[in-house]
């Protein structure tokens, strides 16, 4: 098999997981997907339920790399106390359960975990945050801190990497269609001050970044973003690509907080993150000009 690996992906049925699976298979790797559904070996799907501590043991045989993308969508539902618990548990419980299983896999070389770039807090708008900076004290920073702590459970028996993902630009999901929809109908506007940072990465580059980490056995924590744009810059770029005018005033912050509650911080607060660490280990972004990237999506 040469350098080809057996890769187990948790969270592989999501938007990024599906693309990553297809990409890695195209490179000659064997990819197995953990699913809450029934095992279907023909499609390389293997049952697991981390809450009930169930897993098809066959999925673990001869695995070299585990990639964990598990986690409920941060902006999918209003942040009730129950939802907040779900956002944390959906990240930590799968990792904790996988760690109990993975310590017995003799072939395991690497555990790669998704994480979030929104972990530094929002106190300093002008600061460029690097991986060495401390966690913030807001809710999302707490989510990431617990997420990464659960990834570190693997460190006693294999290499561990945490990829702090920014806003991922996808054609058919995530933030981009939500931002584009009001712009298409002529109701586009920046949110709040519009000055809040919005670090972003294309789905294409994110998948290449996972591969780069894997191929080079990189350990540690990496910010995954191509560029930092402000919310206003991003909205203007979308409008320009769609050839739509932007004439409405910014949507007031208080209105966003009224509609979304505490979850409004996802769009009203932003952090400017540094990507020099991943570039220093040989990764080159192919999509680092927002206008060019948006042309491909629309």
N, C-alpha and C positions, 0 to 999 in steps of 0.2 A: 504493500500500500504506500510505500515511500513515506512522505510527510503527511499523508492523509490521516485524519483523526476520527474517532467516534465521539460525537458531540451530543450532549443531552441538554435540551433547552426547556426550562420551566417558563411559563408565560409565552410559549411559542405560537399560540393561536391568536395573539393580538396583532395589531397592524405592523409593528416593527418585527415581532417574532416571525411572522409569515415571510416577510421580505428577507430577513436574516437567514432563515431556513433554506429558502430557495437559492440564495446567493452562495451559502456554504456548500450546498449540494452541488452547485454548478462548478465548484472548485475541487470536487472529488471527495469531499468528506461524507461520512455517514452521519446523518442527523436524526436523532430521536426526539420526539416531542412528548412532554408530559401533559396529560389532559384529564379534566374531571370526568370525561366520558369513558366509555369502555375501551379496552385495549383493542387496537386494530393494527396488527403487525404489518399487514400489507401496505399501510400508509404510514408506518413507523410511529404510530400513536400508542402511548402507554398510559394506562390509568394510574392516577394518583389522587389522593385527597389528604393534603397536609393537616387539615383540622382533625380528621379522624385517624391520622397517622397511617394511611394506606398508600402503598406504592407497589406497582408490578416490578418485582425484583429483577426481571429480565432486562428492564430498561437500564439497569446499572452495570450490566456485564461489560467489562473491558472499556469502560468510558474513560476518555483522556481529559475531556474538558466539560465542565458544567457551566452553562450560561443561564443566569436567573434574571428574568425580566418581569417576574410576578409583581402585581400591585394594582389596586383599584385606581381608576382615573381620578386625579386630584380635583378636576373641575367638573366632574360629571353630575354631582348632586350637592345640594346645600349642606354646609358643614354643621349638622347637629352634633351633639356629643356622641351619639351612636355612630354617625358617619366618620367622625374623627378617629374613633377607635378602630373602625373598619379600615381606614386608610393606613393606619399603623400596622394592624394585625395582618392585613393582606400582603404586607412586605416582610414582616419579621417572622411570622409563623411558618411560611414555606421555607425560608432560609434556615430556620432553627431545625425543622424536621429533616431537610436535606442534609444538614451537617451530621445528624445522627446516623444517616444512611451512608454518607460519602466517606466517612472515616474508615470504612471497611473495603473501599474500592482501591485495590493495590495499583491499578493502572492510572489512577487520577493524577493529573499534572497541574491542573489550573482551575480555579473557581473565579468566574467573572460575573460581577453583580452590577445591574443597573443601579443608579442612584440619581440624585437631583442636584442641579447647580444652585438651586434656590435654598441654600443652606447657610448662608453667611450673614443673614439679617439685612436690614434695610437702613441702618443708621447713617451710613456715609455714602451719599449719592456719587461723589467724585472718586471714590476709591476703586481701584482695579483689584478685585479679590483673587488671590491665588489659592491653590490647594493647601497651603500651609496656614491659612487664616483660620481663626476659630469659628465654631458654629455660632449662629445667631441665637436669640432667645424667643423667637416667634414660633408659631405652630409648625410651619413647613420646615424650619431648621431642625425642630425636634423630631419630625418625621424622618428626615434624612439621617440624623444622628443615630436614631434607633435602627434604621435600615442598615446603615454601615456597621453598626455594632454587631448585628446578626451575621453580616458577611464575614466579620473577623473571627467567627467561630471556626472557620475553615483553616485559619492561619497555622494551627498546630500540626496540620498534616498535608497542606498543599499551598501552592502560590495563590495569592488573593489579589484581585484587581477590582476597584470600584470606579465605575464610569459615571461621572456627574453630568447627566444629560440636561441640555437646555431645551428651549422650545423646538420641537422637531417639525420641520416643514414637510407635510405630506399632502398629496393631491386629494386623497379621499378620506381624510380624517384628521383629528387633532385640531390645533388652533387655527390653521390657515383658512379652511372653509368657513369657520365661524366669523373670522375677521372680514373675509371677502363678501359674505352674504349681504350685509347692509350696504356695503360699497356698491355692489351690483345694482341694488335697487335705489341708489341715489341718497341713501341715508347714512353713509359712512362718516365717521368722526373719530378723532383721537379721544382717548379715555382719560379722565382726570386732568392732570397737568399736561399729559402727553410727553413729559420729560423722563418718565420712568423707563429704566433700561429693559430691553427685551433681547437677551442673548439667544441666538438661534443657530440651528444646524440643519442641513438638508438630510432627508432619509438616506440618500445615496452615500453621503460622507459618514453618517453615523454607522452604517453597516460596514463600510471600509475601516472605520476606526476600531470596531470590535475585532475585525479580522487582523488588523495591525497589532493590537494588544495580544491576540492569540498567537500569531506567527512569531512574534518577537519575545514571547513569554514575559511581558511587562508586568511588574508588580506595583502596587500602590494605588494612589487616587489620581484621577485625571479629569479636569474640566473638559467637557465635550461641547464646544461651540465654535462656529466659524467666525462670527462677528457679533458685536454688541450694537444694536440699533435702538433708538428710543421708540416708544409707542407711536409718537407722531410721525417719525421718519418711516416706520414700517407701514403705517396706514396710508401715507402719501405714496409710497412705492407700490402698494397694492392698487390704489386708485389709478396711478399712472399706467400700470400694466393693463388694467381693465378698461382704460380710456374713459374713466368716469370722473366727474368733478367732485371736489370736496368743498362744500360751502357751509356746512353746519358747524356751529360752535362745538367745542369739546363737550363730551358728556360729563356733567359734574360728578365729582367723587361721591358726594352725599347720596346722589341718586343711585350710583352703582352699589353703594353700601346698603341702601334701602332694599334694592332688588336681590342682591346676592348675599347680604350679611357679611360675616367674617371672610367668606370665600372671595370677596371683592379684592382682597390683598393679592390674589393671583394675577390680576390685571392692573391694579393700581400701584403696586409696589414692584420694584425690579432691582436687579443687582447687575453690576458690570463685572464680568468675570474674565480672567486671564487665560488664554489658551496656549501660552508659550511652552508649558511643560510637555504637552503631547507633541508639539512641533519639534521640541528639542530631542525627542527620541525617534525622529525620522518620519513622522506623519505629515503629509501635505494635504491641505484642504483643496478639493477641486471646485467646490461651490462656496466662494467667499465674497461674491458680489450679489447683493440682494436682488437688484433689477434683473440680472441674467437668470438667477434661480427662479424668480417668479414667472418669467416668460415661459419656462419649461412646464410650470404647473398649470398655467391658465391657457 
